[in-house]
Amino acid sequence: MLINKLLKHRYILIFLLLVIGGFAIYLFSLPPRSEKDTLQVMRLKADATSTFRLESQLSYTPDLISQLKSNLTQTTTESSPIHVFNISISLGHEPMQLNQVVNELVSLATYVPKLTISLIPDDEIDETTYMNLYNDFTSLLALQNSSNIEVICYPLDLSSLKQYTQLDSISSIGVNISSTDDLEKLNVIYNFLNDAKKLYIRENLLNSSSDNIRKTTEEINALYYTLAIQYPECQTIFSPLIKLPFGLQDAFVLTEKNPNYATYQSIYGRLLTEPWLTLKELPLATTSPYELLDSYDILTGTEEILLAPGSTILPGKSISTSKTSYIHYRLEDQEISVQSYYPYVAKIDTTSEPNGITRFKALGYNSTGEITEVQSIDLTIQNDNAFSRAERSLRDFPLTSQMVYNSKYIPILMYHTVAETVSTEENNSCVEIELFDAQMKALIDNGYTPINFKVLYDYINRVSGLPEKPILITMDDGYLNNYTNAYPIYKKYNIPATLFVSPYFMEKENTERHFGWKAAKEMEDSGLIDIQSHGYNHTPLPYLSLKDVRYHISRSKGLIEKNLGPRDVFVVAYPQFRNTSYTRKLLSELGIDLQITKLAKRGTVLDASNLKRINVPNTMSPEELISTLEKLTN
């Protein structure tokens, strides 16, 4: 009944099958999907130099000036004199004898090359009162004609910034940072000034923070890296880390009396390992020591990587529905040690990684440890390869003594596995050992000279000749029996062959199905065997996005060259023969020398980006193999 119904509607079925087949062909003709990297990261520039100098700051008292003058009198003959003093004066509603203060500071200034004065507004003072006091102070100072005193103004009202830039009496602007919330204020001032005034940072996190040590530590770290990334022209930072001279004490300065002294010393000490932070009198850079990484940018040696300020995976900025609490990094599948707070700095040793494209990921976790978001960027690792590939044993075929080869097709045989016995179901992809031996012998007995792809590549580029009857022998998938069963036969007849492997399956040595790098190295060292790419993990390339095609091919090449040395020619055999004009074009752009695409048929011609092979099944006798070769090459 069912068969009769199907026969009745056979034309409809045929039509539907044609539609489905046509749609499948259409899908494979489409260009691969184009995907963009989602992760925004930065790296420390290789030539990064000092950008910020940390300096101490003293709070003004009348006694302080006397102490300083007394100590400075005794140290004028020292080999390392103090070059600068930074003094902060709190301006508020409490009356202050400004004339007396100015006189004391002018007197102190005669002992040092430079004196900076920060006029810090009290929390309760208004803008008008502060500006009046600032103008009074600078007017009195001007009467003294002291040229080595610099006064720093700290704006209160951001809407009045214009007046600060227009006043000639204001040459320097300061920003007091009591929490990371003050970075918004810094951002407004920094962008408004646009280098019109000198800008100072007064870092006051220790004295303004709560008892939450972790929060304070995170804010200190975030502040300094944010300054380095976004505000490099703030070259001087008044920091509580810097001890005061002459054993003086000040509430602004971190001392051993602080119960969290060791913790804060540790965080500042680690920051000082960065090349952009210094305590010395050195020339300072005015550009950020960090640069944004673009897709495929080159990494080499040890790199410092951190999240860019605009990264959407940052806690508080995550685009995922679940809140991101912390972030981990992975380079491929390797977990990278990373700071547990912004900007999530990590040091990455790229020398242990293969050259070529690598995938760097940031994984966002929620408070319960679940992955809520994954972002990635493809970068390029480029380090010197420590060794060369094994020398080939095959003789050259000089162009000057080239044989006359009239065929438009150079035969390439394709095998997969070689086994003791082969079931009927495996006949198309597996050949018995005895038959494989007989086929290799038949090639030699019938005058065929096996060559490798380097010879073929040189011939295509007209720098090499060919033997009278050239042939190439290949095996796909890197099965273990290629090493245990086929390799001894290649050695027996001194036959060069190319084994196409997917490196993803080779990380474990000689598994039940695949040989590993140790076996691959042994075979290449013989001079007969050439290891080439069959994709990274055997995924058909048209199934991938353009980004992933680049990644898979580059990753495959990098792993092969890391373990076996640089290739003198690089060949890709498409997994499952799946390829399109788009994949072939992309691989050519990536510098792939030769591409093997489909099976050969009568009329096949030589094309470097579209080479075709002859499948050798278990049902093909040595005589039938020779006959097939003659048909395709005549």
C-alpha positions in Angstrom: 0.0 0.0 0.0 2.7 2.4 1.1 4.8 1.7 -2.1 1.8 2.2 -4.3 1.0 5.6 -2.6 4.7 6.7 -3.1 4.7 5.6 -6.7 1.4 7.6 -7.3 3.1 10.7 -6.0 6.6 10.0 -7.3 6.7 13.2 -9.3 6.0 15.3 -6.2 8.7 13.4 -4.3 11.2 13.9 -7.1 10.3 17.6 -7.1 10.8 17.9 -3.3 14.1 16.1 -3.5 15.3 18.4 -6.2 14.3 21.4 -4.2 16.0 20.1 -1.0 19.1 19.2 -3.0 19.2 22.6 -4.7 18.8 24.4 -1.4 21.7 22.4 0.1 23.9 23.3 -2.9 22.8 27.0 -2.4 23.8 26.9 1.3 27.2 25.5 0.5 27.7 28.2 -2.1 27.1 31.0 0.4 30.2 32.8 1.9 31.1 31.7 5.5 29.5 33.8 8.2 31.5 36.8 9.3 31.9 37.2 13.0 33.7 40.0 15.0 35.7 39.7 18.1 33.7 40.7 21.2 36.4 41.1 23.8 38.1 44.5 24.3 41.6 44.1 25.9 44.7 46.2 26.1 48.4 45.3 26.4 51.4 47.0 27.9 53.5 48.5 25.2 56.9 46.9 24.7 58.6 50.3 24.9 56.6 51.6 27.9 58.6 54.0 30.1 58.0 56.1 33.2 54.7 58.1 32.9 53.9 59.0 36.5 56.1 60.0 39.4 55.0 59.4 42.9 55.8 62.1 45.4 55.1 62.7 49.1 53.0 65.5 50.4 53.2 67.3 53.8 50.3 69.0 55.6 51.1 72.6 56.5 51.6 73.6 60.1 53.8 76.4 61.4 56.0 73.9 63.2 56.5 71.9 60.0 58.2 74.8 58.3 60.6 75.3 61.2 61.5 71.6 61.2 62.1 71.5 57.5 64.3 74.5 57.5 66.3 73.1 60.4 66.8 69.7 58.7 67.5 71.2 55.3 70.3 73.4 56.8 72.0 70.3 58.0 71.7 68.4 54.7 72.8 71.0 52.2 76.1 69.2 51.7 74.6 65.8 51.1 75.3 64.1 47.7 71.5 63.6 47.1 69.7 66.7 48.1 65.9 66.9 48.1 64.7 68.4 44.9 61.1 69.2 45.7 58.8 69.6 48.6 55.0 69.3 48.2 52.9 70.9 50.9 49.2 70.9 51.2 47.3 73.8 52.9 43.6 73.3 53.9 41.5 76.3 53.1 38.2 76.7 54.9 36.1 79.1 56.8 38.5 79.2 59.8 40.6 82.4 59.6 44.2 82.0 58.5 47.0 84.5 58.5 47.8 84.1 54.8 50.5 86.7 54.8 52.4 84.9 57.5 51.9 81.5 55.7 53.2 83.0 52.5 56.3 84.5 54.2 57.1 81.1 55.8 56.8 79.3 52.5 58.9 81.8 50.6 61.6 81.4 53.3 61.4 77.6 52.9 61.7 77.8 49.1 65.2 79.2 49.4 66.3 75.8 50.6 65.0 73.6 47.7 65.0 73.9 43.9 61.2 73.7 43.8 58.2 73.9 46.2 54.6 73.0 45.2 51.7 74.2 47.3 48.3 72.4 47.1 45.5 74.7 48.2 42.9 72.1 49.3 39.3 73.3 49.8 37.6 72.0 53.0 34.4 70.0 52.4 32.2 72.8 53.6 33.7 75.7 51.8 31.9 77.2 48.8 33.3 78.0 45.4 33.4 81.8 45.8 35.0 81.7 49.2 37.7 79.2 48.0 38.5 81.3 44.9 38.8 84.5 47.0 41.2 82.8 49.3 43.1 81.3 46.3 43.4 84.8 44.7 44.5 86.4 48.0 47.2 83.7 48.5 48.6 84.0 44.9 48.6 87.8 45.1 50.6 87.8 48.3 53.0 85.3 46.7 53.4 87.4 43.6 54.6 90.3 45.8 57.4 88.1 47.1 58.7 87.5 43.6 59.6 83.8 44.4 60.0 81.9 41.1 60.4 78.4 42.4 57.0 78.1 44.1 54.1 76.4 42.1 50.5 76.8 43.4 48.0 74.1 42.6 44.3 75.0 42.5 41.6 72.4 43.2 38.3 73.2 41.5 35.0 72.7 43.4 32.3 73.5 40.8 32.8 71.7 37.5 30.4 74.1 35.8 32.9 76.9 36.5 35.9 75.2 34.9 36.0 77.9 32.2 37.1 80.6 34.7 40.0 78.3 35.9 41.4 78.1 32.4 41.0 81.9 31.8 42.8 83.1 35.0 46.5 83.7 34.5 47.1 83.2 38.2 46.2 79.5 37.8 48.9 77.5 36.1 48.2 74.2 37.7 45.1 72.2 38.5 44.8 69.4 41.1 42.2 66.7 41.6 41.7 65.1 45.0 40.9 61.4 44.6 39.1 60.1 47.7 37.3 57.3 46.0 37.0 55.9 42.5 33.8 57.9 42.2 36.1 61.0 41.8 37.4 59.6 38.5 34.3 61.1 36.9 35.4 64.5 38.1 38.9 63.9 36.9 37.6 62.8 33.5 35.6 66.1 33.1 38.6 68.3 34.2 41.1 66.3 32.1 39.1 66.6 28.9 38.1 70.2 29.5 41.7 71.4 30.1 43.0 69.5 27.1 46.6 70.2 28.2 45.9 73.9 28.8 47.1 73.6 32.4 49.4 71.3 34.3 47.4 68.6 36.1 48.2 66.9 39.4 46.6 64.0 41.2 46.3 63.9 45.0 45.6 60.2 45.9 43.8 60.2 49.2 42.1 56.7 49.2 43.7 55.4 52.4 42.5 58.3 54.5 39.0 58.5 53.0 38.1 54.8 52.7 36.1 52.6 55.0 37.4 49.7 57.0 36.9 47.4 54.0 40.5 46.5 53.2 39.5 44.6 50.0 37.5 47.5 48.7 40.3 50.0 49.4 42.9 47.7 47.7 40.7 47.3 44.6 40.2 51.1 44.4 43.9 51.8 44.7 44.6 49.3 41.9 41.8 50.6 39.7 42.9 54.2 40.2 46.5 53.7 39.1 45.7 51.6 36.1 42.9 54.0 35.0 45.4 56.9 35.2 47.8 54.9 33.1 45.2 54.0 30.5 43.2 57.2 30.2 45.1 60.1 31.9 48.8 59.9 31.1 49.3 63.6 31.2 48.7 63.7 35.0 52.3 63.1 35.5 52.7 63.7 39.2 50.8 61.8 41.9 50.9 62.8 45.5 50.8 59.4 47.1 50.5 58.3 50.8 53.0 55.5 50.0 56.0 57.9 49.9 57.6 58.3 53.3 58.4 61.8 54.5 62.0 63.0 54.9 63.7 63.5 58.2 61.4 61.0 59.9 58.5 63.5 59.9 55.0 62.2 60.5 51.8 63.2 58.7 48.2 61.8 58.7 48.3 61.7 54.9 51.2 59.2 54.8 50.9 55.4 55.2 52.9 54.3 58.3 53.5 51.1 60.1 51.0 52.2 62.7 48.3 51.5 60.1 46.8 48.0 61.0 46.7 47.1 57.3 50.2 48.4 56.6 51.5 45.2 55.1 48.5 44.8 52.8 48.7 48.3 51.4 52.5 48.1 51.1 52.0 45.0 49.0 49.6 46.6 46.6 51.7 49.7 46.1 54.8 47.5 45.8 53.2 45.5 43.0 52.1 48.7 41.2 55.7 50.0 41.4 56.9 47.0 39.4 55.1 48.5 36.4 57.5 50.4 34.1 55.1 53.4 34.0 55.4 54.2 37.7 58.6 55.7 39.3 59.9 57.3 42.4 62.9 58.8 40.6 63.5 62.2 38.9 63.2 60.9 35.3 61.8 62.3 32.0 58.1 61.3 31.9 56.1 60.1 28.9 52.9 61.9 28.0 51.2 59.0 26.2 49.5 55.9 27.7 51.8 52.9 28.3 48.9 50.7 27.1 47.4 50.1 23.7 44.1 48.6 22.6 44.5 45.2 20.9 42.8 44.7 17.6 42.0 41.4 16.1 45.1 39.4 14.9 47.6 41.9 16.6 50.9 40.2 17.3 51.9 38.9 20.8 55.5 37.9 21.5 57.4 36.9 24.6 55.7 37.7 27.9 52.7 40.1 27.5 50.7 42.0 30.1 47.0 42.0 29.2 44.1 43.8 30.9 40.5 44.6 30.1 39.9 47.9 28.3 37.7 50.4 30.2 34.9 50.0 27.6 34.8 46.3 27.8 31.1 45.1 28.2 32.1 42.1 30.2 33.3 44.2 33.1 31.2 43.8 36.3 28.5 46.4 36.2 28.7 46.6 32.4 28.0 43.1 31.5 25.4 42.7 28.7 24.3 39.3 30.1 21.2 39.0 32.1 23.1 37.5 35.1 25.3 39.9 37.0 29.1 39.3 36.5 30.9 39.1 39.8 34.4 38.2 38.7 36.4 37.3 35.5 38.9 34.6 34.5 41.0 34.4 31.4 41.8 31.5 29.1 44.3 31.2 26.3 42.9 28.4 24.3 42.0 25.9 27.1 44.7 27.1 29.4 43.6 28.9 32.5 45.5 32.2 33.0 46.3 33.6 36.4 44.5 36.9 36.7 43.9 39.6 39.3 40.6 39.3 40.9 39.6 42.9 40.4 39.7 45.7 37.8 41.4 45.9 35.4 42.1 42.2 35.7 45.8 42.3 34.8 47.4 39.1 33.6 50.9 38.2 32.5 50.9 35.7 29.6 54.0 33.8 28.5 53.4 33.2 24.8 56.7 31.3 24.2 55.0 28.0 25.2 52.2 28.5 22.6 52.4 27.7 18.9 52.8 30.6 16.5 49.8 31.8 14.6 46.3 32.7 15.6 45.3 32.0 19.2 42.0 32.6 20.9 42.0 34.7 24.1 38.8 34.5 26.2 37.4 36.3 29.2 34.8 34.3 31.1 32.4 36.2 33.4 31.1 34.4 36.5 28.3 35.2 38.8 28.4 35.1 42.6 27.6 31.4 42.6 30.5 30.5 40.2 28.4 30.0 37.1 29.7 31.2 33.8 27.4 34.0 32.6 29.2 35.3 29.6 32.2 34.5 27.4 33.9 37.0 25.2 36.9 36.4 23.0 39.4 38.0 20.7 41.7 36.3 18.1 45.3 37.4 18.4 48.5 36.3 16.6 51.5 34.7 18.5 54.8 35.2 16.8 58.0 33.9 18.4 61.2 32.5 17.0 60.9 28.7 16.3 63.8 26.9 18.0 64.4 24.2 15.4 64.0 23.4 11.7 62.0 20.6 10.1 63.8 17.4 9.2 65.6 17.3 5.9 63.8 15.6 3.1 65.5 12.5 1.5 64.1 12.9 -2.0 66.4 14.2 -4.6 65.7 17.5 -6.5 64.6 17.7 -10.0 66.4 20.7 -11.5 64.5 22.8 -14.0 67.4 22.7 -16.4 67.2 18.9 -16.6 63.4 18.7 -16.6 61.7 15.7 -18.1 59.0 16.2 -20.7 55.7 15.8 -18.8 52.8 16.2 -21.1 49.8 15.4 -18.9 47.8 18.3 -17.4 47.2 16.2 -14.2 49.7 15.0 -11.7 48.1 12.0 -9.9 47.7 12.2 -6.1 46.6 9.0 -4.3 44.4 9.2 -1.2 44.4 6.6 1.5 42.9 6.7 5.1 43.7 3.5 7.0 45.8 0.4 6.4 44.8 -2.7 8.4 45.3 -6.5 8.6 41.8 -7.2 7.6 39.1 -4.9 6.2 35.3 -5.4 6.4 33.1 -4.8 3.5 31.7 -1.6 5.0 35.3 -0.2 5.3 36.4 -1.1 1.7 36.2 2.5 0.5 38.4 4.0 3.2 40.6 1.2 4.4 43.1 -1.0 2.5 44.6 -4.3 3.7 48.3 -4.2 4.5 49.2 -6.9 1.9 47.3 -5.0 -0.8 48.8 -1.7 0.1 52.3 -3.2 -0.1 51.5 -4.6 -3.6 50.1 -1.3 -4.7 53.3 0.6 -3.7 55.4 -2.1 -5.4 53.3 -1.8 -8.6 54.0 2.0 -8.7 57.7 1.5 -8.5 57.7 -1.4 -11.0 55.7 0.7 -13.5 58.2 3.5 -13.5 56.3 6.0 -11.2 58.5 8.2 -9.1 56.7 9.3 -5.8 57.4 13.0 -5.1 56.4 15.3 -2.2 54.4 18.5 -2.3 57.5 20.7 -2.1 58.5 19.4 -5.5 55.0 19.9 -6.8 54.9 23.4 -5.4 58.3 24.3 -7.0 57.1 22.8 -10.3 54.0 24.9 -10.3 56.1 28.0 -9.6 58.6 27.0 -12.4 61.6 26.6 -10.1 61.7 22.8 -10.3 61.4 20.0 -12.8 59.6 16.7 -12.5 60.4 13.0 -13.1 59.0 11.3 -16.1 56.1 9.8 -14.2 55.5 11.7 -11.0 52.9 10.7 -8.3 52.0 11.8 -4.8 50.8 9.6 -2.1 48.7 10.9 0.8 46.9 9.6 3.9 44.1 11.4 5.8 43.2 11.8 9.4 46.4 10.7 11.1 45.3 7.3 12.2 47.7 5.2 14.3 47.9 2.5 11.6 49.5 5.1 9.2 52.5 4.9 11.6 52.3 1.2 12.5 51.3 -0.4 9.2 51.9 2.1 6.3 55.1 3.8 7.4 57.2 0.5 7.4 56.1 0.0 3.8 57.1 3.5 2.8 60.5 2.8 4.3 60.7 -0.5 2.5 60.3 1.1 -1.0 61.8 4.4 0.0 58.6 6.2 -0.9 57.9 9.8 0.3 54.3 10.3 1.5 52.2 13.1 3.0 50.1 12.5 6.1 47.3 15.0 6.6 46.4 15.4 10.3 44.1 17.3 12.6 46.3 18.5 15.4 43.5 18.6 17.9 43.6 14.8 18.0 47.3 14.5 18.4 47.9 16.0 21.9 47.9 12.5 23.4 50.6 10.2 22.1 49.5 7.2 20.0 46.0 6.8 21.1 43.9 3.9 19.9 42.9 5.8 16.8 45.6 8.5 16.2 49.4 8.8 16.3 50.9 11.6 18.3 53.7 14.1 17.8 56.4 11.7 18.9 55.5 9.3 16.1 55.1 12.2 13.7 58.6 13.4 14.5 60.1 10.0 14.0 58.4 9.7 10.6 59.5 13.1 9.5 63.1 12.5 10.7 63.3 9.6 8.2 63.1 12.3 5.4 60.2 10.4 3.7 57.2 11.6 5.5 55.7 15.1 5.4 53.0 16.1 8.0 50.4 18.6 6.7 47.1 20.0 7.7 43.6 18.4 7.6 42.1 21.2 9.5 42.4 21.8 13.3 39.7 19.3 14.5 38.3 17.9 11.2 35.4 20.3 11.1 34.4 21.0 7.5 35.4 24.6 6.8 32.2 25.8 5.1 30.4 25.0 8.4 32.5 27.7 10.1 32.5 31.5 10.2 35.2 33.3 8.3 36.8 34.1 11.7 36.8 30.4 12.7 38.2 29.3 9.3 41.2 31.6 9.9 41.6 30.3 13.4 41.3 26.6 12.5 43.9 26.8 9.7 46.3 29.0 11.6 46.0 26.9 14.7 46.6 23.7 12.7 49.7 25.2 11.1 51.0 26.6 14.4 50.7 23.2 16.2 52.4 21.3 13.4 55.3 23.8 13.2 55.7 23.9 17.0 56.1 20.2 17.2 57.9 19.4 13.9 59.5 22.7 12.7 58.5 25.3 10.1 57.0 24.0 6.8 58.9 24.6 3.6 55.5 24.3 1.9 52.1 24.3 3.6 49.3 22.2 2.3 45.7 21.8 3.4 43.4 18.9 2.6 39.8 19.9 3.2 38.1 17.7 5.8 35.3 15.6 4.0 36.2 17.5 0.8 34.0 20.3 1.9 35.1 23.6 0.3 33.7 26.6 -1.5 35.1 29.3 -3.7 35.1 31.5 -0.6 37.1 29.1 1.5 39.6 28.6 -1.3 40.0 32.3 -1.8 40.5 32.9 2.0 43.1 30.2 2.3 45.0 31.6 -0.6 44.9 35.0 1.1 46.2 33.3 4.3 49.3 32.1 2.4 48.3 28.5 2.0 50.5 27.1 -0.8 48.4 24.2 -1.9 44.8 23.2 -1.3 43.4 19.7 -1.9 39.7 19.8 -2.6 37.9 16.9 -4.3 38.3 13.7 -6.1 39.9 13.6 -9.6 38.1 12.6 -12.8 39.0 12.5 -16.4 40.0 16.0 -17.6 41.3 17.1 -14.1 44.0 19.8 -14.5 46.7 21.1 -12.2 45.5 24.0 -10.0 47.4 24.9 -6.8 44.2 26.0 -5.0 42.1 23.1 -6.3 44.2 19.9 -6.3 42.2 16.7 -6.8 43.0 13.2 -5.6 42.3 9.6 -6.5 40.7 7.5 -3.8 42.2 4.0 -3.6 39.7 1.5 -2.1 40.4 -2.0 -0.9 38.7 -3.3 -4.0 41.3 -1.8 -6.4 44.0 -4.3 -7.4 47.5 -3.1 -8.2 46.8 -3.6 -11.9 43.5 -1.6 -11.7 45.5 1.2 -9.9 48.0 1.4 -12.7 45.1 1.4 -15.3 43.3 4.2 -13.4 46.5 6.3 -13.4 47.0 5.9 -17.1 43.4 6.9 -17.9 43.7 10.1 -15.8 47.1 11.1 -17.1 46.7 10.3 -20.8 
